[in-house]
C-alpha cells in the first residue's frame, strides 16, 4: 500500500489510483497526526510513504528510524507532469518491495538509498 502523506496533492493520489495503486491518504484517514505517527501507519500497513516533507529524511537518516520505505518528491508545480512520469517508473520498479529504502525523485533525477 502507498501511504500518501498529508502534503501530497490530490491530483497525484488520483493519478496513482487510476494507475491501479492502492493508496491510503493520511489527509483523509488520519489528518493532523505527527510524523512519528505517520511512520507507524506506514509500518502497520507494510507500505511505502509518499511525501514532500523533508522531515522524513531527517527521521530516517539522523534519528535512525528503520523499517520504512520512503519516496520523497521534490518539484515545483510546473514540473508536475515530469514528476508523475518519474514516480510511475520508480513505483513500477520498487513497489511492492520487502526492502527498506529512501528514494528522492526530482524532475531531473532519481536517487535510491537502501536502508
N, C-alpha and C positions, 0 to 999 in steps of 0.2 A: 504494500500500500504506500502511496505517496502522501506524505503529510505536508500540506501547504501551510506555511507559516502565515500569520495574520497580515503580513506586508505583501503577500503575493496577490497581484491584481486578478480580479475575477476572470478577465479575458484569458489569462494563462491557465487558470483552472478549467475553464470551459474548453479551451484548446486541447488540453491533455485528456479531458473526459471524452471529447469527440474522437480522440485517437485510441480510446479503449482502456485508458489507465484508470485504476481505482484510486480515488482521491478522497482524503479526509481534510476538510478545511478547518484550521484552528479558529479562524474568524467566525465560522458558523457553529462549530461544535463546542469550542472551549474559549470563547472570546475573553480576553483580558488575563489569561494565565501567564505566569512568568516563563522566562526562557528555560529554567530548570524543569518546570512542569511540562514544557513542550518536549524536552528531551525524554522525559518519562513516557509521554504519549507515543513518541517515535519508538522507543524500546518496547513498550507494551504491544504495539502493533507490528513489530519487526519491520518497520517502514523505512523509507528514505525521506529525510527532511528536505523540503524545497524552501529556500529562504533568500531574502535580500538583506538580512540582518548580519552585520559584521561581528556582532557579539558571539555568534556561534563559533566562529573561528577562534576567538579568544577562549571560549569554554573548552573547545576540543584540544587546542594546542598549548595554551598557557596553563590551563587548570586540569588537563589530563582526563577529561571525560572520554570514556571509551564505550564501545558497543553501539556506535551510531554510524549511520551513513548520511552525509550531508551534501546537497547540491546547492552551491551558493552562486546567485546570479548577480552580475554587475553590468548594468547597461543603462542607457538613457531611453526615454520613451520613443525617441526617433529610431532606435535600434531594435525595437520590439520584434519585428519580423525575423531578423537575423538571430536573435536570442531564441525564438521559437524553434528555428531550424537546428541550432546548436544543441538546444535542450533535448529535442527529439532524438538526435544522434546519440547523445550521452545516455539517455534512458533506454534506448534500444540496445545499447551495448552493455550497460551496467545494472539494469533493473529487470527482473528481481535479481538480487545477489545476496549471498550469505556474508560477503566481505563487508568490512567497515572501511569507509573512505571519506575523503573530503575533496569534492570536485568544485573548482571555480570555473564558471563559464562567463566569458566576455564575448562581445561580437567578433573579436579577432582571434581568440584562442581559448583552449580548454586545458586546465591543469588538474591532474589527478594525483592525490597523495593517499596512499594506502595507510590505514591506521592499524 
